[in-house]
Amino acid sequence: MKKTLFALASVTLFAWSLFASAADSAKVEFKGIPFGASQETLLKKFSDFKCAGGTCNLYVDTEAEKKCQENRGNDPKDIINIKRTLDCQREYRNQMRYGPAAVQAYIVKFEGDKLGYVSIIFHSNWYRDVRDALVEKFGSQADEKMETVQNRFGDNFENHMVTWKLGNDFVQIEERGAGIDSAAVRLVSGTFAGIDQEKMRRERAREAARDL
């Protein structure tokens, strides 16, 4: 009996160790680009990012409209050209999805030309699907909380946040309250100075300001 219990306990511990090591070993990276990579590496894979200083941005809808401009032709009533333009934009948006979500904007930050911070902004309709994908990748052991945020008019609203700490790095998903239909995922390297909580709060406020 003792041997049986010992065997069962051993199997349970072994299974748990596999689960834990799988969660611990999950690397935080942005679409295959690891923390510490250079701007050149990002632009080689995603040439549409616009960089200034240590920040690179991509506003997906704006870029889709610009890239598909030539499909419009001269006659704005030309149905064939309109369809071709819309198909072109849809294809580009699909290429630039983050997991299941159609993305509004990517914000990527570097320190000393090393990737350390990524923010992905999308409509809150995708929040649950993206959250489920993150749980699948990083496990269910995450810090979940509601945070009260005040906008510039003095109104308070609740943001729902889930954060994974993976070694020295962080992954966070946030759904904004007060009728702001946007959500965001943030990937933060432990070596990035932005890991400072106050700095992260200001960064979130700047992102949220786009929707006010």
PASEBA-1860 file (N, C-alpha, C; in nm, 3 decimals):
! residues 212
1> MKKTLFAL> 0.083/-0.120/0.000/0.000/0.000/0.000/0.087/0.126/0.000 ~ 0.191/0.123/0.089/0.281/0.238/0.097/0.354/0.258/-0.036 ~ 0.392/0.144/-0.097/0.461/0.153/-0.226/0.371/0.214/-0.332 ~ 0.242/0.174/-0.328/0.147/0.227/-0.425/0.129/0.377/-0.407 ~ 0.113/0.422/-0.279/0.097/0.564/-0.251/0.222/0.641/-0.292 ~ 0.339/0.580/-0.265/0.464/0.645/-0.301/0.476/0.661/-0.453 ~ 0.433/0.554/-0.524/0.438/0.557/-0.670/0.344/0.664/-0.725 ~ 0.223/0.671/-0.667/0.126/0.771/-0.712/0.177/0.912/-0.685
9> ASVTLFAW> 0.236/0.928/-0.564/0.290/1.060/-0.530/0.403/1.097/-0.624 ~ 0.486/1.001/-0.658/0.599/1.027/-0.748/0.551/1.068/-0.886 ~ 0.448/0.996/-0.935/0.392/1.029/-1.066/0.332/1.169/-1.065 ~ 0.258/1.201/-0.956/0.197/1.334/-0.944/0.302/1.444/-0.942 ~ 0.407/1.423/-0.861/0.514/1.522/-0.853/0.585/1.538/-0.987 ~ 0.604/1.423/-1.056/0.672/1.428/-1.186/0.587/1.506/-1.286 ~ 0.455/1.478/-1.286/0.365/1.550/-1.378/0.364/1.698/-1.346 ~ 0.361/1.733/-1.215/0.362/1.874/-1.178/0.491/1.942/-1.218
17> SLFASAAD> 0.604/1.870/-1.202/0.733/1.928/-1.239/0.740/1.954/-1.388 ~ 0.679/1.865/-1.468/0.675/1.887/-1.613/0.593/2.011/-1.645 ~ 0.477/2.024/-1.577/0.391/2.141/-1.600/0.463/2.269/-1.561 ~ 0.527/2.267/-1.441/0.595/2.386/-1.392/0.711/2.424/-1.481 ~ 0.790/2.323/-1.523/0.905/2.355/-1.607/0.860/2.406/-1.742 ~ 0.746/2.354/-1.793/0.693/2.402/-1.922/0.652/2.547/-1.910 ~ 0.586/2.583/-1.797/0.545/2.722/-1.778/0.666/2.812/-1.761 ~ 0.766/2.765/-1.682/0.885/2.846/-1.657/0.967/2.866/-1.783
25> SAKVEFKG> 0.965/2.763/-1.872/1.051/2.769/-1.989/0.987/2.845/-2.106 ~ 0.859/2.883/-2.092/0.793/2.957/-2.199/0.862/3.092/-2.218 ~ 0.918/3.113/-2.334/0.992/3.236/-2.359/0.897/3.350/-2.394 ~ 0.931/3.469/-2.346/0.855/3.588/-2.384/0.925/3.649/-2.505 ~ 0.854/3.654/-2.615/0.907/3.712/-2.737/0.793/3.773/-2.817 ~ 0.828/3.856/-2.914/0.728/3.924/-2.995/0.734/3.867/-3.137 ~ 0.635/3.785/-3.170/0.625/3.726/-3.303/0.758/3.664/-3.348 ~ 0.818/3.589/-3.258/0.943/3.521/-3.289/1.068/3.604/-3.267
33> IPFGASQE> 1.052/3.732/-3.226/1.167/3.819/-3.201/1.190/3.825/-3.050 ~ 1.304/3.780/-3.001/1.327/3.774/-2.856/1.365/3.909/-2.798 ~ 1.347/3.922/-2.666/1.398/4.040/-2.596/1.548/4.051/-2.620 ~ 1.596/4.174/-2.633/1.737/4.197/-2.659/1.770/4.214/-2.805 ~ 1.673/4.183/-2.895/1.697/4.199/-3.039/1.705/4.348/-3.074 ~ 1.764/4.378/-3.188/1.785/4.517/-3.230/1.668/4.568/-3.314 ~ 1.665/4.702/-3.336/1.566/4.761/-3.426/1.581/4.703/-3.566 ~ 1.703/4.681/-3.608/1.728/4.624/-3.740/1.660/4.489/-3.757
41> TLLKKFSD> 1.665/4.407/-3.651/1.599/4.276/-3.654/1.449/4.292/-3.671 ~ 1.390/4.388/-3.596/1.245/4.413/-3.608/1.209/4.457/-3.749 ~ 1.284/4.554/-3.803/1.252/4.610/-3.935/1.279/4.512/-4.048 ~ 1.370/4.421/-4.025/1.397/4.319/-4.127/1.277/4.227/-4.141 ~ 1.208/4.201/-4.028/1.091/4.111/-4.031/0.962/4.189/-4.059 ~ 0.952/4.312/-4.005/0.831/4.394/-4.022/0.874/4.533/-4.067 ~ 0.889/4.550/-4.196/0.947/4.674/-4.251/0.852/4.794/-4.240 ~ 0.724/4.772/-4.207/0.627/4.882/-4.203/0.631/4.962/-4.073
49> FKCAGGTC> 0.706/4.914/-3.971/0.717/4.991/-3.848/0.789/5.123/-3.876 ~ 0.742/5.230/-3.811/0.806/5.361/-3.822/0.880/5.388/-3.690 ~ 1.010/5.411/-3.697/1.092/5.424/-3.577/1.145/5.566/-3.561 ~ 1.148/5.612/-3.436/1.208/5.740/-3.401/1.270/5.723/-3.264 ~ 1.400/5.744/-3.256/1.468/5.721/-3.129/1.458/5.574/-3.092 ~ 1.413/5.548/-2.972/1.403/5.409/-2.926/1.264/5.350/-2.937 ~ 1.173/5.415/-3.012/1.035/5.368/-3.022/0.997/5.342/-3.167 ~ 0.935/5.228/-3.193/0.884/5.194/-3.326/0.734/5.168/-3.314
57> NLYVDTEA> 0.656/5.229/-3.403/0.510/5.216/-3.401/0.459/5.161/-3.534 ~ 0.348/5.090/-3.526/0.277/5.049/-3.647/0.128/5.062/-3.619 ~ 0.061/5.154/-3.690/-0.084/5.170/-3.679/-0.145/5.095/-3.797 ~ -0.204/4.981/-3.768/-0.236/4.882/-3.872/-0.336/4.935/-3.974 ~ -0.445/4.997/-3.929/-0.545/5.046/-4.024/-0.488/5.154/-4.116 ~ -0.408/5.244/-4.058/-0.345/5.350/-4.138/-0.253/5.292/-4.243 ~ -0.173/5.194/-4.202/-0.078/5.133/-4.295/-0.152/5.053/-4.402 ~ -0.261/4.984/-4.364/-0.340/4.907/-4.461/-0.398/5.000/-4.567
65> EKKCQENR> -0.450/5.115/-4.524/-0.508/5.211/-4.618/-0.401/5.265/-4.713 ~ -0.283/5.295/-4.658/-0.175/5.349/-4.740/-0.124/5.246/-4.841 ~ -0.106/5.122/-4.795/-0.051/5.018/-4.883/-0.147/4.981/-4.995 ~ -0.277/4.995/-4.968/-0.377/4.952/-5.066/-0.432/5.068/-5.148 ~ -0.370/5.183/-5.138/-0.415/5.304/-5.208/-0.421/5.284/-5.359 ~ -0.319/5.215/-5.414/-0.310/5.202/-5.560/-0.423/5.118/-5.619 ~ -0.494/5.042/-5.533/-0.602/4.958/-5.584/-0.731/5.035/-5.607 ~ -0.734/5.161/-5.568/-0.859/5.236/-5.577/-0.891/5.279/-5.719
73> GNDPKDII> -0.790/5.302/-5.800/-0.814/5.348/-5.936/-0.860/5.493/-5.937 ~ -0.903/5.539/-6.051/-0.941/5.680/-6.066/-1.088/5.706/-6.036 ~ -1.170/5.605/-6.052/-1.314/5.622/-6.033/-1.355/5.567/-5.896 ~ -1.392/5.655/-5.800/-1.428/5.607/-5.666/-1.553/5.522/-5.664 ~ -1.631/5.523/-5.775/-1.753/5.443/-5.782/-1.730/5.308/-5.849 ~ -1.606/5.281/-5.889/-1.573/5.156/-5.954/-1.579/5.042/-5.851 ~ -1.684/4.961/-5.857/-1.709/4.855/-5.758/-1.594/4.755/-5.754 ~ -1.539/4.722/-5.869/-1.430/4.623/-5.875/-1.309/4.676/-5.799
81> NIKRTLDC> -1.275/4.804/-5.819/-1.161/4.861/-5.750/-1.186/4.874/-5.600 ~ -1.309/4.907/-5.562/-1.343/4.917/-5.419/-1.326/4.781/-5.352 ~ -1.376/4.677/-5.417/-1.364/4.542/-5.361/-1.217/4.501/-5.351 ~ -1.141/4.534/-5.455/-0.998/4.499/-5.456/-0.926/4.569/-5.340 ~ -0.963/4.696/-5.317/-0.902/4.771/-5.207/-0.937/4.710/-5.072 ~ -1.065/4.679/-5.053/-1.108/4.621/-4.925/-1.044/4.485/-4.901 ~ -1.033/4.404/-5.006/-0.968/4.273/-4.994/-0.821/4.289/-4.957 ~ -0.756/4.388/-5.018/-0.616/4.416/-4.989/-0.598/4.457/-4.843
89> QREYRNQM> -0.685/4.545/-4.794/-0.676/4.590/-4.655/-0.702/4.475/-4.558 ~ -0.801/4.393/-4.591/-0.834/4.278/-4.505/-0.716/4.181/-4.497 ~ -0.652/4.158/-4.610/-0.538/4.067/-4.612/-0.423/4.120/-4.527 ~ -0.398/4.251/-4.536/-0.290/4.310/-4.457/-0.320/4.301/-4.308 ~ -0.444/4.332/-4.270/-0.482/4.323/-4.129/-0.467/4.180/-4.076 ~ -0.501/4.083/-4.160/-0.485/3.944/-4.119/-0.338/3.908/-4.100 ~ -0.253/3.960/-4.184/-0.109/3.936/-4.171/-0.053/3.993/-4.041 ~ -0.113/4.103/-3.995/-0.061/4.173/-3.878/-0.140/4.143/-3.750
97> RYGPAAVQ> -0.217/4.034/-3.748/-0.290/3.996/-3.629/-0.193/3.956/-3.517 ~ -0.240/3.967/-3.393/-0.166/3.914/-3.279/-0.247/3.798/-3.224 ~ -0.203/3.676/-3.254/-0.284/3.560/-3.220/-0.418/3.571/-3.291 ~ -0.530/3.564/-3.215/-0.662/3.572/-3.279/-0.707/3.715/-3.307 ~ -0.638/3.816/-3.253/-0.691/3.953/-3.252/-0.646/4.037/-3.371 ~ -0.742/4.111/-3.427/-0.711/4.216/-3.525/-0.657/4.335/-3.447 ~ -0.536/4.377/-3.478/-0.465/4.476/-3.397/-0.489/4.617/-3.449 ~ -0.503/4.712/-3.356/-0.511/4.854/-3.392/-0.372/4.915/-3.401
105> AYIVKFEG> -0.287/4.886/-3.302/-0.153/4.947/-3.301/-0.054/4.860/-3.227 ~ 0.070/4.863/-3.275/0.184/4.803/-3.206/0.277/4.916/-3.163 ~ 0.325/4.910/-3.039/0.424/5.007/-2.989/0.540/4.927/-2.933 ~ 0.658/4.944/-2.992/0.776/4.864/-2.954/0.884/4.960/-2.906 ~ 0.944/4.930/-2.790/1.046/5.019/-2.734/1.179/4.945/-2.715 ~ 1.286/5.021/-2.738/1.422/4.968/-2.725/1.500/5.053/-2.626 ~ 1.593/4.990/-2.555/1.690/5.060/-2.473/1.828/5.011/-2.513 ~ 1.916/5.105/-2.552/2.048/5.065/-2.601/2.038/4.974/-2.720
113> DKLGYVSI> 1.936/5.000/-2.807/1.908/4.920/-2.926/1.876/4.775/-2.892 ~ 1.819/4.752/-2.774/1.777/4.618/-2.735/1.627/4.619/-2.705 ~ 1.554/4.530/-2.769/1.410/4.520/-2.749/1.379/4.490/-2.603 ~ 1.292/4.575/-2.542/1.259/4.554/-2.402/1.113/4.569/-2.368 ~ 1.031/4.622/-2.462/0.891/4.649/-2.429/0.807/4.646/-2.556 ~ 0.694/4.578/-2.550/0.600/4.575/-2.663/0.460/4.594/-2.608 ~ 0.383/4.682/-2.670/0.243/4.699/-2.636/0.160/4.673/-2.761 ~ 0.057/4.589/-2.747/-0.030/4.553/-2.859/-0.171/4.596/-2.821
121> IFHSNWYR> -0.231/4.686/-2.899/-0.362/4.743/-2.867/-0.466/4.690/-2.966 ~ -0.580/4.646/-2.915/-0.684/4.587/-3.000/-0.820/4.611/-2.937 ~ -0.926/4.586/-3.013/-1.062/4.605/-2.962/-1.091/4.504/-2.852 ~ -1.166/4.549/-2.751/-1.193/4.463/-2.635/-1.275/4.339/-2.670 ~ -1.337/4.337/-2.787/-1.407/4.215/-2.831/-1.314/4.094/-2.833 ~ -1.183/4.121/-2.853/-1.085/4.013/-2.863/-1.024/3.977/-2.727 ~ -1.062/4.047/-2.621/-0.994/4.029/-2.492/-0.997/3.883/-2.446 ~ -1.112/3.822/-2.444/-1.124/3.686/-2.391/-1.043/3.587/-2.475
129> DVRDALVE> -1.049/3.600/-2.607/-0.976/3.507/-2.693/-0.825/3.520/-2.673 ~ -0.777/3.645/-2.663/-0.633/3.665/-2.643/-0.591/3.617/-2.504 ~ -0.674/3.645/-2.405/-0.644/3.599/-2.268/-0.635/3.447/-2.265 ~ -0.729/3.378/-2.330/-0.726/3.231/-2.333/-0.599/3.180/-2.401 ~ -0.556/3.249/-2.506/-0.434/3.209/-2.577/-0.312/3.227/-2.486 ~ -0.310/3.336/-2.408/-0.198/3.359/-2.317/-0.196/3.255/-2.205 ~ -0.313/3.218/-2.154/-0.321/3.112/-2.053/-0.268/2.981/-2.111 ~ -0.304/2.953/-2.235/-0.257/2.831/-2.301/-0.104/2.830/-2.313
137> KFGSQADE> -0.047/2.946/-2.340/0.099/2.954/-2.359/0.176/2.962/-2.228 ~ 0.125/3.045/-2.133/0.203/3.072/-2.013/0.147/3.009/-1.886 ~ 0.032/2.942/-1.896/-0.025/2.876/-1.780/-0.125/2.964/-1.707 ~ -0.198/2.903/-1.614/-0.306/2.973/-1.544/-0.257/3.044/-1.418 ~ -0.131/3.024/-1.381/-0.078/3.087/-1.260/-0.040/3.232/-1.289 ~ -0.137/3.320/-1.273/-0.116/3.462/-1.303/-0.180/3.547/-1.194 ~ -0.132/3.670/-1.181/-0.188/3.765/-1.087/-0.302/3.840/-1.155 ~ -0.421/3.829/-1.099/-0.540/3.890/-1.161/-0.598/3.994/-1.066
145> KMETVQNR> -0.625/4.114/-1.117/-0.677/4.218/-1.028/-0.752/4.323/-1.107 ~ -0.830/4.402/-1.034/-0.896/4.519/-1.089/-0.819/4.642/-1.040 ~ -0.795/4.736/-1.130/-0.723/4.858/-1.092/-0.810/4.979/-1.123 ~ -0.825/5.069/-1.026/-0.903/5.190/-1.046/-0.816/5.296/-1.111 ~ -0.863/5.348/-1.224/-0.789/5.449/-1.301/-0.875/5.574/-1.313 ~ -0.813/5.689/-1.308/-0.886/5.816/-1.321/-0.847/5.884/-1.452 ~ -0.948/5.925/-1.531/-0.916/5.995/-1.656/-0.898/6.144/-1.629 ~ -0.872/6.219/-1.735/-0.840/6.361/-1.719/-0.959/6.445/-1.673
153> FGDNFENH> -1.080/6.388/-1.679/-1.199/6.460/-1.633/-1.231/6.428/-1.487 ~ -1.146/6.344/-1.424/-1.167/6.308/-1.285/-1.259/6.190/-1.263 ~ -1.303/6.125/-1.373/-1.390/6.008/-1.360/-1.307/5.883/-1.331 ~ -1.352/5.801/-1.238/-1.285/5.676/-1.205/-1.348/5.559/-1.280 ~ -1.265/5.468/-1.326/-1.318/5.346/-1.388/-1.224/5.231/-1.360 ~ -1.276/5.109/-1.373/-1.202/4.988/-1.338/-1.140/4.923/-1.461 ~ -1.011/4.896/-1.453/-0.942/4.818/-1.555/-0.916/4.678/-1.501 ~ -0.942/4.578/-1.584/-0.918/4.439/-1.546/-0.783/4.397/-1.601
161> MVTWKLGN> -0.690/4.353/-1.513/-0.555/4.317/-1.557/-0.517/4.178/-1.509 ~ -0.448/4.106/-1.597/-0.391/3.975/-1.563/-0.243/3.981/-1.599 ~ -0.156/3.944/-1.504/-0.012/3.955/-1.524/0.056/3.822/-1.495 ~ 0.143/3.780/-1.587/0.228/3.664/-1.569/0.371/3.712/-1.542 ~ 0.436/3.661/-1.438/0.577/3.688/-1.414/0.652/3.563/-1.458 ~ 0.737/3.578/-1.558/0.808/3.465/-1.617/0.958/3.492/-1.605 ~ 1.017/3.437/-1.498/1.156/3.470/-1.470/1.162/3.617/-1.433 ~ 1.243/3.694/-1.506/1.252/3.838/-1.483/1.157/3.918/-1.570
169> DFVQIEER> 1.086/3.850/-1.661/1.002/3.919/-1.758/0.855/3.916/-1.716 ~ 0.777/4.005/-1.779/0.635/4.014/-1.749/0.553/4.009/-1.878 ~ 0.437/3.948/-1.869/0.335/3.955/-1.974/0.207/4.000/-1.906 ~ 0.143/4.101/-1.963/0.022/4.155/-1.901/-0.085/4.180/-2.006 ~ -0.208/4.144/-1.973/-0.321/4.179/-2.059/-0.418/4.263/-1.978 ~ -0.471/4.367/-2.040/-0.558/4.460/-1.971/-0.682/4.490/-2.055 ~ -0.797/4.488/-1.990/-0.921/4.531/-2.053/-0.967/4.658/-1.984 ~ -0.989/4.763/-2.061/-1.022/4.892/-2.003/-1.171/4.907/-1.979
177> GAGIDSAA> -1.204/4.976/-1.872/-1.344/4.995/-1.836/-1.398/5.126/-1.889 ~ -1.510/5.168/-1.831/-1.575/5.296/-1.861/-1.613/5.311/-2.008 ~ -1.655/5.200/-2.070/-1.701/5.208/-2.208/-1.592/5.229/-2.310 ~ -1.464/5.219/-2.269/-1.354/5.230/-2.366/-1.332/5.092/-2.426 ~ -1.364/5.078/-2.552/-1.365/4.945/-2.614/-1.228/4.905/-2.664 ~ -1.130/4.906/-2.576/-0.997/4.863/-2.618/-0.932/4.780/-2.508 ~ -0.840/4.697/-2.550/-0.762/4.613/-2.459/-0.617/4.616/-2.507 ~ -0.528/4.570/-2.423/-0.386/4.573/-2.460/-0.313/4.456/-2.397
185> VRLVSGTF> -0.212/4.407/-2.469/-0.115/4.313/-2.414/0.018/4.386/-2.407 ~ 0.090/4.367/-2.295/0.223/4.425/-2.282/0.324/4.315/-2.251 ~ 0.434/4.317/-2.323/0.546/4.227/-2.299/0.660/4.314/-2.247 ~ 0.710/4.286/-2.127/0.810/4.372/-2.065/0.928/4.289/-2.018 ~ 1.046/4.324/-2.067/1.168/4.257/-2.024/1.209/4.305/-1.885 ~ 1.263/4.213/-1.805/1.309/4.249/-1.672/1.426/4.345/-1.674 ~ 1.495/4.355/-1.788/1.609/4.447/-1.799/1.566/4.585/-1.849 ~ 1.438/4.598/-1.886/1.387/4.725/-1.937/1.355/4.818/-1.821
193> AGIDQEKM> 1.399/4.942/-1.827/1.376/5.035/-1.716/1.228/5.057/-1.692 ~ 1.145/5.034/-1.796/1.001/5.053/-1.786/0.933/4.955/-1.693 ~ 1.008/4.859/-1.637/0.948/4.766/-1.542/0.904/4.838/-1.415 ~ 0.960/4.958/-1.393/0.916/5.041/-1.282/0.765/5.062/-1.293 ~ 0.693/5.030/-1.185/0.547/5.029/-1.191/0.488/5.166/-1.222 ~ 0.548/5.272/-1.169/0.496/5.406/-1.195/0.514/5.441/-1.343 ~ 0.628/5.402/-1.400/0.653/5.430/-1.541/0.555/5.350/-1.627 ~ 0.528/5.226/-1.589/0.431/5.146/-1.662/0.292/5.207/-1.653
201> RRERAREA> 0.257/5.263/-1.536/0.126/5.326/-1.521/0.112/5.444/-1.616 ~ 0.219/5.525/-1.626/0.216/5.641/-1.716/0.207/5.596/-1.861 ~ 0.276/5.486/-1.893/0.270/5.432/-2.029/0.129/5.387/-2.063 ~ 0.061/5.322/-1.967/-0.077/5.279/-1.988/-0.168/5.400/-2.007 ~ -0.142/5.505/-1.929/-0.224/5.627/-1.940/-0.208/5.690/-2.078 ~ -0.086/5.690/-2.132/-0.064/5.747/-2.265/-0.137/5.665/-2.370 ~ -0.134/5.532/-2.355/-0.206/5.446/-2.451/-0.357/5.471/-2.443 ~ -0.409/5.478/-2.319/-0.553/5.496/-2.299/-0.599/5.632/-2.352
209> ARDL> -0.510/5.731/-2.347/-0.547/5.866/-2.391/-0.587/5.870/-2.536 ~ -0.540/5.774/-2.615/-0.575/5.769/-2.757/-0.726/5.747/-2.773 ~ -0.790/5.689/-2.673/-0.932/5.654/-2.685/-1.024/5.752/-2.614 ~ -0.970/5.857/-2.556/-1.053/5.952/-2.481/-1.101/6.067/-2.572
END
